[in-house]
Each structure stands twice: as structure tokens, then as C-alpha cells.
């Protein structure tokens, strides 16, 4: 019964029937499981409190993104790239893609999709360009560039909460570079006609004092992340303190800035933590671990392919957020080292379909506000090329190294 309730809740989370907020379904399922006695109340509370680092990390990311946006950081960065592209649409496409990759790596994939998308749309349409190729670049780079560092995606912190920087880079830096290069190359090929030509060049004004202060504060947060990884400190504390620092540096109304952040994701996560704690009690972790153990008979390649491809497939069937929560249980209890291929699968797999990641769902919501519709088949055409082109190098690299 626990598996049925969990699967039903995740399906509703992915499809969002009746227009209800997504957090409603995992929270309702968690309450139902507790009410039916499958998850004792103390265990449900412990399941949430045990993930305090992840919850603090995501809350910090939301605050940092909201404060930076209020200070005008992302507007200035977009204007800077527009000026440096020299009037070439192709040059602008490459510049914005690489800028998005840096933001995703150092801030988060959700910030890249949610904050950069509307700014890029306004910038491109203001100069008479076709915004769709650039909007696709925003979301694909957000997903693709989100596993290069332990703090680039909340899913990374979920699956590997106590990551060490050098081992992490050894396992995933090369796949990250390959994924970004492959995604950029494929997008340039698919949109070669739409990004031809030129636009009127502009001058980029010097950053305002608020932008400068916010950028310095954000740089200090990144330094804090690397220091925390070196010292073994929780990333959640760094992110939450960093949010306060960026808010103070921006000198904007904190209530107005924070109101725009998507705090409901914390409720969604809390529900998922309770839900998957009950699923783990019902034997889910043991079942997955047994299958991964069987995959070990195929050597490193079989193990990494099973973990990465399995996480990718499940992310596209449901959504990568619940799959990341489930993967955290698997990575913590499996006898084989599967955290890195699980991260690759959870982060790169959602490139295939539109419902596979929270960032893509939020991106679609923003596009609808501008009257832009992206069909399932239209997205799948790109995703069917990008997802395997980015995931396969990761599987091969993880199978070759020790």
C-alpha cells in the first residue's frame, strides 16, 4: 500500500491535475501514510529533521537568487553579454549559454532557469530576435551544467550531503565539461538558421553600486561553499548565511525580494522526505540495492550504467526531485559506490521531457506568461539528442576511473 500511495502522489506531482500547487500531493500522501500507521509520527519528524542541511541549502539558494534579482545582477549580466556579442545573434547565443553554465555551476540550476529566462526573453525580443532558441538554451544549460560542483543542484546535496571537493571533481568534472560542450554543439546545430544574422549593438552601462555589492557578496558565498567542502562543513549553513549577506548587500526591501522566492518547494521536499522514509521501511532500499548488486556482475560499466540510466529513466517518468530523494536513500545504504552515477542520472536525465525537473516545469510556467507554448514533441526532439549525448560520456568516464 505504501508503494501505491507514493507512486500515485509522484504521478500527481508530475501532472499537477486540477491546477493545485505541486507541494499538495506529496504532503497529502505523507499525511495519509502517517494517518494509516505506515509511518509513525516520530519517524516522520526525524525524516524531515535529518535533512536539515538540504532544507537550509535550498532556502539559502532561494534567498540568494531573490536578492540578486532584486539588486539587478542578472539584468546587468545579460546587458554585458549583449554588448560583448558585438551584434552577432550566434555570438549572443554562445555567450548567454556559457553565462548560464557559470550561473548554474556557482549558484543553482533553478536560479538559471527561473531568473535568467525572463531577462533573456526581454533582451532578445527588444532587439527583434526570435527568443525561442535562447529560451531553450536557458533550460538545457540549467539542467546540463548542474552536476559539475556539489552545490550546483539541490539534488547533488541530497544524494551526496558530505561531498569532498577533489573526489567530486575527479569523478564529475570531465563529464560536466563534455556535457556542456555536447549540449552547446547540438543546440547550435538545431538552431543554426534561427540564430543567424545580426542585431544593433549596444553599450553596457557600468554596474550600479547595488549590483557591485551583490556580486561581491555572491562571490563570498561561493568562497564559503569551497571552504565548507574543504572543511567538511554543512553547505546549508553557508547558503542560508549567504542569503542574508546578499540581501544586506543588495539593500532592497527584503520582504518584497523574498516574496518572489518559491518557498513552497520546502513543503514539497518535507512531504517527500516522509514519503520515502516510509517507502524505505517497506523494503524499497533493499530492493534497489539488490538490483545494483546484480548489476555489479557486469563490472564497473554495468553498475554505472544501471545507476545512471535507472535514475534518468525514473526522473523522466516521474520527476527528478522525488528520484533524488529516493537516490539519497540508495546511495547511503547501497554496498556499491553509486552516488556519482546517480547524480549524473538525476541531473542529466531530465533533459528528455518537460515534466522531468522542477527547473523545466518552472521554465514552462514563465514561458506561458509570455504567450509561448513548447509542445511535448518539440522539447522531446531536442531532448532525445541531448540526454544520451550528455549521459553516455558520464557513464563511460565513471566506468574508466577508480
C-alpha positions in Angstrom: 0.0 0.0 0.0 2.9 2.4 0.8 4.3 1.9 -2.7 0.9 2.6 -4.3 0.3 5.8 -2.3 3.9 7.0 -3.1 3.6 6.2 -6.8 0.2 7.9 -7.1 1.5 11.0 -5.3 4.5 11.3 -7.5 2.4 10.9 -10.6 0.1 13.7 -9.4 3.2 15.8 -8.7 4.4 15.4 -12.2 1.0 16.0 -13.9 -0.5 18.6 -11.5 -4.2 17.9 -12.0 -6.9 20.5 -11.1 -4.2 23.2 -11.1 -3.3 22.6 -7.5 0.2 23.5 -6.3 2.6 20.6 -6.7 3.5 20.5 -2.9 -0.1 19.5 -2.1 0.4 15.9 -3.4 3.5 14.7 -1.5 2.3 16.5 1.7 -1.2 14.9 1.4 0.4 11.5 0.7 2.8 11.8 3.7 -0.1 12.8 6.0 -2.1 9.8 4.7 0.7 7.4 5.3 1.1 8.7 8.8 -2.6 8.5 9.5 -2.7 4.9 8.3 0.1 4.0 10.6 2.7 3.1 7.9 5.0 5.9 9.2 5.0 6.7 13.0 4.8 10.4 13.8 8.3 10.4 15.5 9.8 8.8 12.4 8.2 11.3 10.1 9.6 14.2 12.2 13.0 12.6 12.3 12.9 12.0 8.5 12.4 15.8 8.0 14.9 17.0 10.7 17.5 14.6 9.4 17.6 16.6 6.1 18.1 20.0 7.8 21.2 20.6 5.7 19.4 20.2 2.4 16.4 22.3 3.5 18.7 25.1 4.7 20.7 24.9 1.5 17.6 25.2 -0.7 16.2 28.0 1.5 19.5 29.8 1.1 19.5 29.4 -2.7 16.0 30.8 -2.9 17.1 33.8 -0.8 20.3 34.4 -2.8 18.5 34.3 -6.1 15.7 36.6 -4.9 18.2 39.2 -3.5 20.4 39.1 -6.6 17.4 39.6 -8.9 16.2 42.5 -6.8 19.6 44.1 -7.0 19.6 43.9 -10.8 22.5 41.5 -11.0 21.1 39.3 -13.7 19.8 42.2 -15.8 23.3 43.7 -15.8 24.9 40.3 -16.7 22.6 40.0 -19.7 23.3 43.5 -20.9 27.0 42.8 -20.5 26.8 39.7 -22.7 24.6 41.6 -25.3 27.3 44.2 -25.6 30.2 41.7 -25.8 28.5 39.7 -28.5 29.1 42.6 -30.9 25.7 42.3 -32.7 26.0 38.7 -33.6 23.0 36.5 -32.7 25.2 33.4 -32.8 27.8 35.1 -30.6 25.0 36.2 -28.2 23.6 32.6 -28.1 27.0 31.2 -27.2 27.6 34.0 -24.7 24.3 33.5 -22.9 24.7 29.7 -22.9 28.1 29.9 -21.3 26.9 32.6 -18.8 24.0 30.3 -17.9 26.5 27.5 -17.4 28.5 29.6 -14.9 25.4 30.7 -13.0 24.2 27.1 -12.8 27.6 25.8 -11.6 28.1 28.5 -9.0 24.5 29.3 -7.9 22.0 26.6 -8.9 20.1 25.3 -11.9 16.8 26.6 -10.7 18.1 30.1 -10.5 19.4 29.9 -14.0 16.1 28.7 -15.4 13.8 30.9 -13.2 15.8 34.2 -13.1 17.6 34.2 -16.4 14.7 33.1 -18.6 12.5 36.2 -18.4 15.5 38.5 -18.7 16.8 36.7 -21.8 13.3 36.8 -23.3 13.1 40.6 -22.9 16.6 41.2 -24.1 16.2 39.2 -27.3 12.7 40.5 -28.2 13.8 44.1 -27.5 16.4 43.7 -30.3 14.0 42.0 -32.7 15.3 38.4 -32.4 13.5 35.1 -32.2 13.5 34.3 -28.4 12.8 30.6 -28.6 16.3 29.3 -29.3 17.7 31.4 -26.5 14.9 30.2 -24.1 15.7 26.6 -24.9 19.4 27.4 -24.2 18.4 28.7 -20.8 16.7 25.5 -19.7 19.1 23.0 -21.3 22.1 24.7 -19.8 20.4 24.9 -16.5 19.9 21.1 -16.4 23.2 20.2 -18.1 25.6 22.4 -16.1 24.1 21.4 -12.7 26.3 18.5 -11.6 29.8 19.9 -12.0 30.0 21.0 -8.4 28.5 19.6 -5.2 26.4 22.8 -4.7 25.2 23.3 -8.3 22.0 21.5 -7.8 20.0 20.7 -4.6 19.8 17.1 -5.9 23.6 16.8 -5.5 23.4 17.8 -1.9 20.6 15.3 -1.4 22.5 12.4 -2.8 25.9 13.3 -1.5 25.4 15.6 1.5 29.0 15.3 2.7 30.8 15.6 -0.6 34.6 16.3 -0.7 35.6 18.6 -3.5 38.6 16.8 -5.0 37.0 13.4 -5.2 33.8 15.0 -6.6 35.8 16.9 -9.3 37.7 13.7 -10.2 34.5 11.9 -10.8 32.3 14.5 -12.4 34.4 17.4 -13.8 35.3 15.8 -17.1 31.7 14.6 -17.6 30.5 18.1 -16.9 32.8 19.6 -19.5 31.7 17.0 -22.0 28.0 17.6 -21.2 28.2 21.4 -21.6 30.2 21.1 -24.9 27.8 18.5 -26.3 24.7 20.5 -25.4 26.1 23.7 -26.9 27.1 21.9 -30.1 23.8 20.3 -30.5 21.8 23.4 -29.9 24.0 25.4 -32.3 23.2 22.7 -34.9 19.5 22.6 -34.3 19.1 26.4 -34.2 21.7 27.3 -36.9 19.1 29.0 -39.0 17.3 30.9 -36.3 20.5 32.5 -34.7 22.0 33.7 -38.0 22.2 37.4 -38.7 22.9 40.4 -36.6 21.3 42.9 -34.2 22.0 46.5 -33.3 25.0 46.7 -30.9 24.5 48.3 -27.5 26.8 49.7 -24.9 26.7 48.1 -21.4 26.5 50.6 -18.6 28.8 50.2 -15.6 27.2 48.1 -12.8 25.3 50.1 -10.2 26.5 50.1 -6.6 23.8 47.6 -5.7 24.9 45.2 -8.4 28.6 45.6 -7.4 27.7 44.9 -3.7 25.6 41.9 -4.6 28.2 40.4 -6.9 30.9 40.7 -4.2 28.5 39.1 -1.6 27.7 36.3 -4.1 31.5 35.7 -4.7 32.0 35.5 -0.9 29.2 32.9 -0.8 31.0 30.8 -3.5 34.2 31.1 -1.5 32.2 29.9 1.5 31.0 26.9 -0.4 34.5 25.8 -1.3 35.7 26.4 2.2 32.9 24.3 3.6 33.7 21.5 1.2 37.4 21.6 2.2 36.5 21.6 5.9 33.6 19.3 5.8 31.1 21.9 7.0 27.4 21.7 6.0 26.6 23.6 2.8 23.1 24.5 4.2 24.6 26.9 6.8 26.8 28.6 4.2 23.8 29.1 1.8 21.5 30.4 4.5 24.1 32.8 5.9 24.9 33.8 2.3 21.3 34.6 1.6 21.3 37.1 4.5 24.6 38.5 3.3 23.4 39.1 -0.3 20.1 40.6 1.0 22.1 43.1 3.1 24.4 43.9 0.2 21.5 44.5 -2.2 19.9 47.0 0.2 16.5 46.2 -1.1 13.2 45.6 0.7 13.8 42.0 2.0 10.1 41.3 2.2 9.5 42.2 -1.4 12.6 40.3 -2.6 11.8 37.2 -0.6 8.1 37.1 -1.5 9.1 36.2 -5.1 11.0 33.1 -4.0 9.4 29.8 -4.4 9.2 28.7 -0.8 6.6 26.0 -1.4 9.4 23.8 -2.6 10.4 23.3 1.0 6.9 21.9 1.8 7.2 19.7 -1.2 10.5 18.3 0.0 9.3 17.8 3.5 6.5 15.7 2.2 8.8 13.7 0.0 11.2 13.0 2.9 8.4 11.5 5.0 7.0 9.6 2.0 10.3 8.0 1.0 11.2 7.2 4.6 8.1 5.1 4.7 8.9 3.6 1.3 12.4 2.7 2.6 10.9 1.0 5.6 8.7 -1.1 3.3 11.8 -2.5 1.6 12.5 -0.1 -1.3 16.2 0.4 -0.5 16.8 -3.3 -0.1 15.1 -4.0 -3.5 17.2 -1.3 -5.3 20.4 -2.4 -3.6 19.8 -6.0 -4.7 19.4 -4.9 -8.3 22.6 -2.7 -8.1 24.5 -5.6 -6.6 23.3 -7.8 -9.5 24.5 -5.1 -11.9 28.0 -5.3 -10.4 28.4 -8.6 -12.1 28.7 -6.6 -15.4 31.7 -4.7 -13.9 32.0 -1.0 -13.4 30.3 -0.3 -16.7 27.2 -2.3 -15.8 27.0 -0.8 -12.3 27.3 2.8 -13.5 25.0 2.3 -16.5 22.3 0.7 -14.2 22.5 3.5 -11.6 22.7 6.5 -14.1 20.3 5.2 -16.7 17.9 4.0 -14.0 17.9 7.4 -12.3 17.4 9.1 -15.7 14.5 6.9 -16.7 12.7 7.3 -13.4 13.3 11.1 -13.5 11.5 11.3 -16.8 8.7 9.0 -15.7 8.0 10.9 -12.5 10.3 13.9 -11.7 13.9 14.2 -10.7 13.2 15.7 -7.3 11.5 12.6 -5.8 14.0 10.4 -7.6 16.8 12.5 -6.0 15.2 11.9 -2.5 14.9 8.2 -3.3 18.5 8.1 -4.6 19.8 9.6 -1.3 18.5 6.6 0.5 20.0 4.2 -2.1 23.4 6.0 -2.0 23.5 5.9 1.8 22.7 2.2 2.0 24.0 0.5 -1.1 27.1 -1.6 -0.8 28.4 -0.3 -4.1 29.7 3.3 -4.7 26.7 4.7 -6.8 26.4 8.3 -5.6 28.2 9.8 -8.7 26.3 7.9 -11.4 23.0 8.6 -9.5 23.9 12.3 -9.6 24.6 12.2 -13.3 21.4 10.4 -14.0 19.2 12.7 -11.8 20.8 15.9 -13.2 21.2 15.0 -16.9 18.2 12.6 -17.3 15.6 15.4 -17.1 16.8 16.9 -20.4 14.5 14.4 -22.2 10.9 15.5 -21.3 9.3 18.7 -20.0 7.9 17.2 -16.7 11.2 15.7 -15.5 12.7 18.5 -13.4 11.4 21.3 -11.3 13.5 23.8 -13.2 11.9 22.8 -16.5 8.4 23.0 -15.0 9.1 26.5 -13.7 10.6 27.4 -17.1 7.4 26.4 -18.9 5.3 28.4 -16.5 7.4 31.5 -17.2 7.1 30.9 -21.0 3.3 30.7 -20.8 3.2 34.1 -19.2 4.8 35.5 -22.4 2.4 33.5 -24.6 5.0 31.0 -25.7 4.0 27.3 -25.9 6.5 24.5 -26.0 4.9 21.2 -27.0 6.0 17.8 -25.7 7.2 16.7 -29.1 9.1 19.9 -29.7 11.0 19.5 -26.5 11.5 15.8 -27.0 13.1 16.4 -30.4 15.9 18.3 -28.7 16.0 16.2 -25.5 16.2 12.9 -27.4 19.6 14.1 -28.8 20.9 15.9 -25.7 20.1 13.5 -22.9 22.1 10.5 -24.3 24.8 12.7 -25.7 25.5 14.1 -22.2 24.8 11.0 -20.1 26.8 8.4 -22.1 30.2 10.2 -21.6 29.5 10.4 -17.9 28.8 6.6 -17.7 31.9 5.8 -19.6 34.2 8.1 -17.6 32.9 6.8 -14.3 33.5 3.3 -15.5 37.1 4.0 -16.5 38.3 5.8 -13.4 38.9 4.5 -9.9 
